[in-house]
Each structure stands twice: as structure tokens, then as C-alpha cells.
Amino acid sequence: MKAEGDAKTNLLAEATKLQEQQTALMDRVQAVVEELRKKGGEVDVYEKYLKTVSGVKVDVSDAGGSWTLLTGWLTSNEGGLRWLKNLLLFTLTLIAFKILSKILARPPAGRWRGSAACPNCSRIFW
């Protein structure tokens, strides 16, 4: 069965929506499999199933269809937006820890320097 024009675009848009639903369902199944693993259950069959159904097959011979699938994935909540959120969170975490490390790397200003209780503390620690 071949689809042309608007029918093809509609089918590709529907495929993107279905892919988003599949990803959400697979995330839930993965959570259940992890809980089953923690309880000592046999999870090999379920992991094989998840690996089998998670593959995405794209026909790259049709540029228009590939572009529609790509833009649909990029704008879907379970696709590109999810990756963007995760990359942004990762980057912000790196920046926050970089700032925190610079703050914690500085010696306390004047607290131990020259104090009567520990005159050499600043040389020992910093």
C-alpha cells in the first residue's frame, strides 16, 4: 500500500503519535521489570521483548517522509523534547557543581589565619 501527498503526511503524523505512546508504555514496562528484578524475578524474557519492540525503522529513501518523522519526533514529548530536557538538566547540573566547587575551594577568609588557637592552620589546610 502506497500513500501519497496529504494522506502520507497524515499517516506519518499518526505514526509519530503512536511512537510517543509506545515510548511512554515502554517506560512503564521498564519500571515494572526493574521492580521485578529487585524482588528476584526472572526478567530475561521481558528485557528481550523490550529490546525487540524498541527499535525504530525509518525508510530513508523518501526525504519528505523522513523529514516529517524527524520533525514529529523532535517536537514530541517522549522524543526530542525529552532529550532536550535531559541535556539541559545535565548541563545545568555541571554548571551548578562547577560553581559549588569554586565556592568550596576557597579558604575561609581570615577565620583561621593568625588565630591564637591555630596559628599554622592556614598553611596546613590551604
N, C-alpha and C positions, 0 to 999 in steps of 0.2 A: 504494500500500500504506500503510495507516494502522496505527499501533501505539498501544495504549492501556495505561495503568497500568504494571505492573511490566515488561512487555515493552518499553515505551518507555524506561523508566529504564535497563534493561539495554543497549538499543541506544545510548543517549546515552553511557553509561559506556564502552562499546566504542569509540564514535566519539572520545571523549577520548583513550583509549589509542592509537588509530590516529593521531590528530593529533600526539601526543607522538612516536611513531615517525617520522612524516613530518618533523617538525621536526629530529629527530636526523639523518635521512638527508639532508635539505636542507643542514644544516650541513656534512656531509661533502662533498657535491657542490660546495658553495660553496668549500670549501678547495681542491678539485681545480681548479675554474675559476680561482681566484686563481693557483695554480701554473702553469696553462696560460697565463694572461695574462703572467706574469713571463717565460715562455720564448718569448713572441711568438706564441702560437697564436691562432686565431680563436675568440672566446668569445661573440659576439653571440647566437648561436642558443641557447647554454646559459643565458645570462642571461635571455633571453626566456622560456625554459622555466621557470626558477626563479621568475620573476615571475608566470607564469601559474598554477603549482601552489601558490604560497604563499598565495593568497587564502583566507580563511575565510568560508564562507557560513553565516549563522545565521538561522533563521526566528524572528523576534522576536514573531510573533503568538501564540506559545504561551509563556506566562510560566513554566510549570513546566519545560518543555524548555530554555528559555533559562537558567533558574537552574541546572539540572543541568549544562549545558555550561559555564557560568561557574564554578561551584564545582569542576568537574573540571579546568578549565584552571588555576584558581588553585592547586590542590594538585598539579599535575603538575610533574615535574622540568624539563621543557622549556617550561613555560608560566610560571605565576605565580611559582613558586619561583625560576626562573632570573632573572626580572625583579627579584625581591626581593633576590637575591644581588648582582646588578649594581648596584642602587640603594644597597644597604648598602656595597658596596665603594667606590662613587663618594663617598658621604658620608664614610666613614672616611678616604679619600684627601684630601678637602677639609679635614677636621679636622686630619689629620696635617701637611699643608702649612701650615695656619694656625698651628699650634703651632711648627713649624720656622721659619716666617718671624718670629715674635715672638722666638724664641731668637737667630736670626742678626741681627736688627735691633738688638739691644743692643750697645753698645760694650764692649770688653773692660775689665773693672773694674780700673783702676789700672795696667794694663800699660804704656801709652804716656803716661799723664798724668804730667807732671813728670819724665819720664826725661831723663837728660842727653843721650842720643843724639838725641832728637827732642822738644824741649820744646813745640812747637806742633802736634804730630801729632793730638792730640785735637780741636783746633779745625779742622784741615784736613779730617779724615775724619768727625767727628761734631759 
